Every structure is written in structure tokens, then in C-alpha cells.
Amino acid sequence: MRAQFVLSEIGVGLRRNLTMTFAVIVSVALSLALFGGSLLMSDQVSTMKGYWYDKVNVSIFLCNKSDAQSDVNCAKGAVTEDQKKQILADLHKMSIVEKVAYESQDQAYKHYKEQFGNSPLASSLTPDQMQESYRIKLKDPQKYQVIATAFNGRDGVQSVQDQKGILDNLFQLLNLMNRAALGVMALMLLVALLLIVNTVRVSAFSRRRETGIMRLVGASGFYIQAPFIMEAAVAGLIGGGLACVFLVVGRYFTIDHGMALSAKLTLINFVGWDAVLTKLPLILATSVLMPALAAFFALRKYLKV
């Protein structure tokens, strides 16, 4: 009988404050969808780091005849065969080097044409203007500086470049976007909490006569508060369910179908469905606990029992 009464009171409260309840549901749904999206973005960045950092190379670019006339690092002229052999021998002696691949001028020209064939500059380039290079796979990509220190400034070396630096800039941008999403999520969460407090306050005020009667007949404080707390929890749960739908639908249409990013951006290793599904229980639990706790503390002020 008591459970039936509490459930009926929850239904009455939700219907009585329908517009505010709807606002709570929308706010919770949007804030938790952003929360889940931020968690997935963090997983995506970690996945990409693990995938790309394992593939990055350090490149030692060698001086060519053009560099000898225009680059201060190549003031002593183009790289010689003896210098190339010495660089390669020194690389093989280094314990941090896993693999070394040589790229000739013709190979560099071919790769450039494949990647930037539509560029106006591509038609004016010739193979002898390209640089020979050594592509070095390190056992630990974090130790790029060891290679840079050993070979920067050496005769025949134009520059030492680390691809990890380019990736770091990308990951910094992604992390910045993730922090921005978290900031918007925090703002939406604050709005949702304020709406929950106001909804509970209005609901408690509109039912002050009923709660007064219940207090007179000896009802416990928890029994009086339970319908209000459950109202907030139910509204939050509906919002959490919508947030889960947003995440699943968003993952489905942006990565698998619709935009189909997984097919268009084959070089990116996207997070799988397992990452999405593991976030859903957390979102649902938060959607229930957050409104319930907000309602509990609001009732201590607005509903004296």
C-alpha cells in the first residue's frame, strides 16, 4: 500500500510540474550526452596515440645540391657517399634504433607526387630537388632527442625531424576540444541541478497541505521525502536514457553509417562499440544519483520534516 502511494505521488508530481520536468529531462540528457562524449573523446585520443606513436618515424634529411646553395646547414655541400655510410653505421650502433630505411631522391619524388600531385608546385619539382633521407623507427618514440642531438649539425645532414611532434599538435587540439566539451557539460550540469532544485521546491510548495497532514498523522521524514526524491530520480533516469540513445545513435551515424568516418578516414583507428557500451551504465547511474542527491539536499531546506 505504501509503495503504491509513493508511486501515485510520483506520477502526480511529474504531471503537476510537467514543463519543469521536461526541462530537467532535456538538461540532464544534454549534459550527460556531453559527459559520455567527452569520455569517448578521451578514449579516442588514447587509442590514436597508441596506434600512431607506434608508427611514427624520425627522419634524417640529407643535403642535396639545392640545399648547398640556400641552407646554412648544408654550407659544406651536398651529402657524400662516405657521409651517408657513416650516418648509417652510427644509426645501427644505437641501441634505441629498431629499424632504418633509406629513401632516395627518386623515391621521395614519387611519394611527393602521390600525395601532392594536384599541387601547382608539384609540376615544377624535379627528382634532384628532393632530399635523400633515413627513416628511423625507434624502440621508444619518446627518445627522439637522442637522434636529434647525435645528428643535427653533422656534415651532410640538413635537418632531423620527428613526426611525433606533428602528432602532438593534433592531440593537443583534440584535448582542447575535449576540455571545451567538458566545460559546456559542466555548465549544462549546473543548469540541470538548478532546475531540479526549483522543481523540487515548487513541488514541495504545491503539496505543503498533504505533507502537513502526513506529518500530523506520524509519517516518517523519509516517507514524506521519498516521492519528491523519486520524482527527480525518474526525471533524471529518463534524461540519462536519452543521453545513452544520443551516444549510440551518434556513434552509429558518424562512424559506421551516415557520415561513415571509419570508411572515409581509414588511417584513424576509431573506438569500438565496447567503449560506448561501457559508458552507458555510468551515465545511467549518474542520471539517477545526481537528481536524487540534489532533491535530497533541497528538501532539507524547503521541506521541513
C-alpha positions in Angstrom: 0.0 0.0 0.0 2.8 2.4 0.9 4.7 1.6 -2.3 1.5 2.2 -4.3 1.0 5.6 -2.6 4.6 6.6 -3.3 4.3 5.7 -6.9 1.0 7.5 -7.3 2.6 10.6 -5.7 5.5 10.4 -8.1 3.0 10.4 -11.1 1.1 13.3 -9.7 4.2 15.3 -9.1 5.6 14.7 -12.6 2.3 15.7 -14.2 1.8 18.7 -12.0 5.2 20.2 -12.9 5.3 18.9 -16.5 7.1 21.8 -18.1 9.8 21.9 -15.4 10.1 18.1 -15.5 10.6 18.3 -19.3 13.3 21.0 -18.8 15.1 18.8 -16.3 15.0 15.8 -18.6 16.4 17.8 -21.5 19.1 19.4 -19.4 20.2 16.0 -17.9 20.1 14.4 -21.3 22.3 17.0 -22.9 24.8 17.3 -20.0 25.2 13.5 -19.7 25.5 13.1 -23.5 28.3 15.7 -23.4 29.8 13.8 -20.5 29.7 10.5 -22.3 31.0 12.1 -25.5 34.0 13.6 -23.5 34.8 10.2 -22.1 34.7 8.7 -25.6 36.8 11.5 -27.0 39.4 10.8 -24.2 39.4 7.1 -25.2 39.7 8.1 -28.9 42.8 10.2 -28.2 44.4 7.4 -26.2 43.6 4.9 -28.9 45.1 7.2 -31.6 48.2 7.8 -29.5 48.8 4.1 -29.1 48.2 3.5 -32.8 50.2 6.4 -34.2 53.0 6.6 -31.8 53.8 3.1 -32.6 54.2 4.0 -36.3 56.0 7.4 -36.2 59.4 7.7 -37.6 62.3 10.1 -37.1 63.6 11.3 -40.4 67.2 12.5 -41.1 67.1 14.6 -44.3 70.3 14.8 -46.2 71.7 17.8 -48.1 71.2 18.0 -51.8 72.8 20.4 -54.3 70.0 22.9 -54.0 70.3 22.9 -50.2 74.0 23.6 -50.5 73.2 27.0 -52.1 70.4 28.1 -49.9 70.6 26.3 -46.5 73.1 27.3 -43.8 73.1 23.7 -42.5 74.4 22.5 -45.9 77.1 25.1 -46.4 79.7 22.4 -46.9 77.9 21.0 -49.9 75.7 18.1 -50.7 76.0 14.8 -48.8 78.7 12.4 -50.0 78.6 8.7 -50.2 81.1 8.4 -47.3 79.0 10.6 -45.1 75.9 8.6 -45.9 77.7 5.3 -45.0 79.0 6.9 -41.7 75.5 8.1 -40.7 74.0 4.7 -41.4 76.8 2.9 -39.5 76.3 5.2 -36.5 72.5 4.6 -36.6 73.0 0.8 -36.5 75.2 1.2 -33.4 72.5 3.0 -31.4 70.5 0.7 -29.1 67.3 2.8 -29.3 67.1 2.3 -33.1 64.8 -0.6 -34.2 64.9 -0.2 -38.0 66.4 2.1 -40.6 65.0 2.6 -44.1 66.7 4.7 -46.8 64.7 6.8 -49.2 66.4 8.0 -52.4 65.6 11.2 -54.2 63.6 9.3 -56.8 61.6 7.6 -54.1 61.0 10.9 -52.3 59.8 12.5 -55.6 57.4 9.6 -56.3 55.9 9.8 -52.8 55.5 13.5 -53.1 53.7 13.2 -56.5 51.4 10.6 -54.9 50.5 12.8 -52.0 50.6 16.3 -53.6 50.2 15.6 -57.3 47.5 18.3 -57.6 49.6 21.0 -56.1 50.9 23.7 -58.5 54.3 23.2 -57.0 54.4 19.5 -58.0 54.8 20.3 -61.7 57.9 22.4 -61.2 59.8 20.0 -59.0 62.3 17.5 -60.3 63.8 14.4 -58.5 67.2 16.1 -58.0 65.5 18.8 -55.9 64.2 16.2 -53.4 66.1 15.1 -50.4 67.5 11.7 -49.6 66.6 10.6 -46.1 66.9 7.9 -43.5 63.6 6.9 -41.9 64.3 5.6 -38.4 61.9 3.5 -36.3 62.7 3.9 -32.6 62.1 1.3 -29.9 60.9 4.2 -27.8 59.4 7.1 -29.7 59.9 9.4 -26.7 63.7 9.2 -27.2 63.7 11.3 -30.4 66.0 13.9 -28.8 68.8 11.3 -28.7 68.8 11.1 -32.5 68.4 14.9 -32.9 71.4 15.5 -30.6 73.6 13.0 -32.4 72.9 14.1 -36.0 71.8 17.7 -36.0 74.7 19.9 -37.3 76.6 17.0 -38.8 78.1 17.4 -42.3 75.7 16.3 -45.0 72.6 16.5 -42.6 70.1 19.2 -43.5 67.7 18.5 -40.6 66.3 15.9 -38.2 62.5 15.8 -37.9 60.3 13.9 -35.5 56.8 13.0 -36.8 55.7 12.7 -33.2 55.9 16.5 -32.9 53.3 16.8 -35.7 51.0 14.3 -33.9 51.4 16.1 -30.6 50.0 19.2 -32.1 47.0 17.2 -33.3 46.4 15.6 -30.0 46.7 18.9 -28.2 43.9 20.2 -30.4 41.8 17.2 -29.7 42.4 17.5 -26.0 41.5 21.2 -26.1 38.2 20.3 -27.9 37.6 17.7 -25.2 38.2 20.2 -22.4 35.8 22.6 -24.1 33.1 19.9 -24.3 33.7 19.2 -20.6 33.2 22.9 -19.8 29.9 23.0 -21.7 28.9 19.8 -19.9 29.7 21.3 -16.5 27.6 24.4 -17.4 24.7 22.2 -18.5 25.0 20.1 -15.4 24.8 23.2 -13.3 21.6 24.3 -15.1 20.1 20.8 -14.6 20.9 20.9 -10.9 19.3 24.3 -10.5 16.2 23.1 -12.4 16.0 20.0 -10.2 16.2 22.2 -7.0 13.5 24.6 -8.4 11.3 21.7 -9.5 11.5 20.1 -6.0 10.9 23.5 -4.4 7.7 24.1 -6.5 6.5 20.6 -5.9 7.0 20.7 -2.2 5.2 24.1 -2.0 2.3 22.9 -4.1 1.9 19.9 -1.8 2.5 21.5 1.5 -1.0 20.7 2.7 -0.6 17.0 2.0 2.8 16.9 3.6 1.4 18.7 6.7 -1.3 16.1 7.1 1.2 13.3 6.7 3.4 14.9 9.4 0.4 15.2 11.7 -0.5 11.5 11.4 3.1 10.5 12.2 4.6 9.7 8.8 8.4 9.5 8.9 10.6 12.0 7.3 11.9 9.6 4.7 8.3 8.6 3.8 7.4 12.2 3.2 10.5 12.9 1.2 10.5 9.7 -0.9 8.0 10.9 -3.6 10.0 14.1 -4.2 13.3 12.3 -4.4 11.9 9.6 -6.7 10.3 12.2 -9.0 13.8 13.8 -9.5 15.4 10.4 -9.9 12.8 9.3 -12.5 13.1 12.5 -14.5 16.9 12.1 -14.4 16.7 8.4 -15.5 14.6 9.4 -18.5 17.2 12.1 -19.3 20.0 9.5 -18.8 18.2 7.1 -21.1 18.0 9.8 -23.8 21.7 10.6 -23.3 22.5 6.9 -23.9 20.4 7.0 -27.1 22.3 10.1 -28.3 25.6 8.4 -27.8 24.6 5.1 -29.5 22.9 7.0 -32.4 25.8 9.4 -32.7 28.4 6.6 -32.8 26.3 4.7 -35.4 25.7 7.5 -37.8 29.1 9.3 -37.6 31.4 6.4 -37.6 29.6 3.3 -39.0 26.9 4.7 -41.3 25.7 8.1 -42.4 29.0 10.1 -42.3 30.8 6.7 -42.3 34.0 8.2 -41.0 35.5 4.7 -40.5 35.3 4.2 -44.2 36.5 7.6 -45.2 39.3 8.0 -42.7 40.9 4.6 -42.8 44.1 5.9 -41.2 42.3 6.6 -37.9 41.6 3.7 -35.5 38.2 4.7 -34.1 37.0 3.5 -30.7 34.7 0.4 -30.9 31.2 -0.3 -29.6 32.7 -1.8 -26.4 34.0 1.7 -25.4 30.4 3.1 -25.9 28.6 0.3 -24.1 30.9 0.5 -21.1 29.9 4.2 -20.7 26.2 3.6 -20.7 25.9 2.1 -17.1 27.9 5.0 -15.7 25.7 7.5 -17.5 22.5 5.8 -16.2 23.9 5.6 -12.6 24.8 9.3 -12.7 21.4 10.2 -14.1 19.7 8.7 -11.1 22.1 9.6 -8.3 22.7 13.2 -9.3 19.0 14.3 -9.3 18.2 12.2 -6.2 21.0 13.8 -4.2 20.1 17.3 -5.4 16.5 16.7 -4.4 17.5 15.3 -1.0 19.6 18.3 -0.1 17.0 20.7 -1.5 14.3 19.1 0.6 16.3 19.7 3.8 15.8 23.4 3.1 12.4 23.6 1.5 10.6 20.8 3.2 10.9 20.8 7.0 10.2 17.3 8.3 
